[in-house]
Amino acid sequence: MENIINLSFFMEKNTTHGSLFSMENKKHYQFNQWLAGLIEADGGFYISKKGAVSCEITMHQSEVQTLHYIKTICGGTVTPRIGSKAFRWRLHKKQPLIELCERINGNIRTEKTKKQFIPVLKLYNIEFKNPSLLCLENGWFSGFFCGDGSFSINRVNFGTTISLDQKDIDILKQIQNVFGGTISFNKSWIGWKWSTNNTALCKMLISYFTENPLCNPYKQAKMKSFVRFLGYRDRNYHLDPAQKKRLLHFIDIFQNI
């Protein structure tokens, strides 16, 4: 049975947060949390044999705008990966790396990234900060989903699903504790899938991604169409045989975004 969480957080505006921080401060913290999540999903920290440090994020070419967005704030370079439909953002200069470490310190949650991040902090004499418990107000999940998440629509039963694949089940359990959903084992690639096809949870997650933007034009376009299809389901188009051709055409467009 799918875990259902309390949706009351999204039923009204949280005015307390706005009274404590200016909008600019909120965006600053959101970006840092989002960036940490994306690094944990699609990137990492590396130390060469000569002690040179770098941080890298690799994404499909359809998501290259996200990498350029990071570059405008953090510096670094964005280059195509030879032999694949992917681009890499890379940061290797010391001062920008120190600033990056300070940005995301306190937001690193997976054991894999901690093992990469802590040795880098030691080189820069920065103390590692443990992350606070993941919560609905935190932008980390938006970054993590930006890297590894997906929106999907079933052509057979017109069901809607939001999901995320990972090798690390522990981080998926943390996500489940906050956002609900289910976790299942995927034998095809020996990993785990967190997912929800519950309409109320899908709408809650859309609200979360609105408050904590994905900063990924490709996935934002997917989400916009996904929201439109949820509207069709609300109007029971999926139960009307006369609407089947229209819905299948919509799904074809959705899948080709």
N, C-alpha and C positions, 0 to 999 in steps of 0.2 A: 504494500500500500504506500502511496506517495506521501511524503511528509508535507504538511501544510503549515505555513507560518502565519503569524499575526500580521495582517495587512494594514493595521491602523496607522502605521507610520506614514503611509502615503495617502491617508484620507484627509489630512489637513497639513498646512504648511508648518514647518518647524521654525518658529520665530526666535527661539532661544539662540540657535546657532547664529542667526543673522545679527543678533544683538551683541554677540561676543566678538565676532570677527567681521571685518569689512568684506565686501564682495571680492576685492582683489586678493585678500589673504585667503579667502575660501578657495578661489581659483588656484592660488599657489599651492595650497595643501592638496587639493584635488589632483593637480597635475603631478605632483611628486608621488602620490599614492598610485595614480594611474600608471606612471612610468615604471615604478617598481613592479607592478603587476605584469606589465608587458615584457619587461626584462626577464621576469621569472618564466613567462610563457614561451617567448621566442628568442631569448638572448642569453647573455651570460658574461662573466668576468674571466679574464685570462691573464696569466703571468707566464712570460716566455722563460726559457732557460737562462737568459741574460738578465732577467728581472724586469723586463718591460711589461707594463700593464696596459690592458685595453678592455673596453666594454663594447660588445657587439649585439646588434639585433638584426635578424634576417627575416624578411617577409616576402610573400608572393608579389610579383610585379603589379598586380591589381591594387595592392595596398601601399605602394611606394610613397604616396602622399603623406602617410602617417610618419614615415621615416624622415621626410623633409620637414615636417612639423617639429619633430624632436630636434633636428639639426638647427632650426631657427632659434631655439631656446638654449640648447646645450652645446652647440658647436658640433664638430666632427665632420665626417664625410659620408656621402651616400653613393654607392657604386654598384653596378650590376654584377651578379655572380655568373662567371663564365660557365656555360653548359647547363644552365637552369633558368627557369622563369622566376628569378628571385633577385632582390636587391638587399644590400647590407648597409646598415648604418654602423659606423665605427668611430670610437673616440679613444685617442691614445696620448694626448698631451697631458702633462702632469696636473697643471692647475685646473683645467676643465674637469679632469677626472676627480680631483679632490672635491670640487663643487658638486659633481654628480653624486659622489658618495655621501656627502652631507645632505643632499636632497632626499635620497631614498633610504638613508639609515633610519631604522625604526619601522620600516615597511617591508622588510624581506621576510618571507614566511616559509618558503619551501626549504627542505634540508639540502637539496641539490645546490641551490643558489647560495645558501649560507656557507657551504663548504668552499665556494668560489669567492664570496664577498669578504668574509672575515680575514683571510690572508692579505687581501688588498688593503683593508683598513689598517692592519698591523704595519704595513709598509709606510702608511701615511700617518701613523700614530693617532688614529681615530678609534675611539672605543665603540664597539658594536652595541647597538640599542635593540633590545628585544621588541618585537611588534606588539601592539595592543591587540586585544581580541578583535577579530573581524566583525564588522557591524554594517548595518544598512547605510550609515552615514559616510562610510569609508569608500574612496574611489578605487581601491586596489583591485576589486573584482572586475571593474570596468576594463582596466588595463589587461588583466589576465584573460578575460573573455575576448578582448580585442585581438589577442594573439591566437588563442586556441578554441574559441567558441563558435557556434554556428546557429543559424535559424533555418528550419526546414519545414516543408509542407508535404504531406503524404498524398500522392496522386490517387490512391485507392479509396481511402476513407476520409480524405480532406482534413486529417488531423494536423495540428500544429505543434511543433516541438522546438524547445530551446535546449541546447546541449553543449557539452564541453568534454573533450577527451584528454586523458592524462595517464602517465605511468604511475604517478604518486597518488595512492588512494587517500593518504592522510590529508592532503590539501583539499581533496574533494569532500572529505568528511567535514572539514571546517566550513566549506562553502554550503554544504547541505544543512549544517546547524543554523546558518543565517538565512538562507534563501529557500530551504525546503528542497523538494525534488527527490529523485532516486539515484542510486549508484549501482551500476551493473558491470560485470566483467565482459570484456570484448575479446573473444578467443582469436579473432582474425589478426590482431596485432599485439596480443598479450598485454593489454592495458585496461584502463577503466574508463567508463563513461558516466558523467553526471548529466541528468536530463530531467525535464519536466514537460508533460503534455497537458497539464492542468491549465485551463483557460485563465483562471484567476491568478495563478502564479505567473503565467506568461505576461499578463497585463501588469502585474506588480514589477516584474523585471524590466518591462518597457519603461515604466515610471522611474525605476532606478537608473536606467541608462539615459533617461532624459535629464535627471538631476546630476548624474555623473557621466558626461559624454564619452562615447567610445573613441572619439578623435580619429575615426577611421572611415573615410568617405564610402569605401566599398561596403563595409558592414552596416553603416548608417543607411545606405540605400536599400540593403537587404531588410533592415529593420522597418523602414518606412513601408515597404511592400508587405511585410509580415503583418504590420499593424492594420493595413488595409484589408488583408485577408481575414484577420480576426473580426473586422467589421462585417464582412460577408457572413461569417459564421454566426455573429450576433443576430443577423437578420434571417438566419436559418436557410441560407442559400444552399448549404451542403446537404440539406434534406429535401431539396426540390429538384426532381429529375430534369426539369426544364432549364435549370441553371448549370447542369453538369458541364456542358460544352464551354460555357463562359469561364467556369472555374478552372478547367483543365488548360484553357488558353492562358489564363492568368498565371498558373503554376509554371507553364513553359517560359513565360517572360521572367518570372521570379528566378527560376533556375539558371537563366542566362545572364543575370545581372553580373 
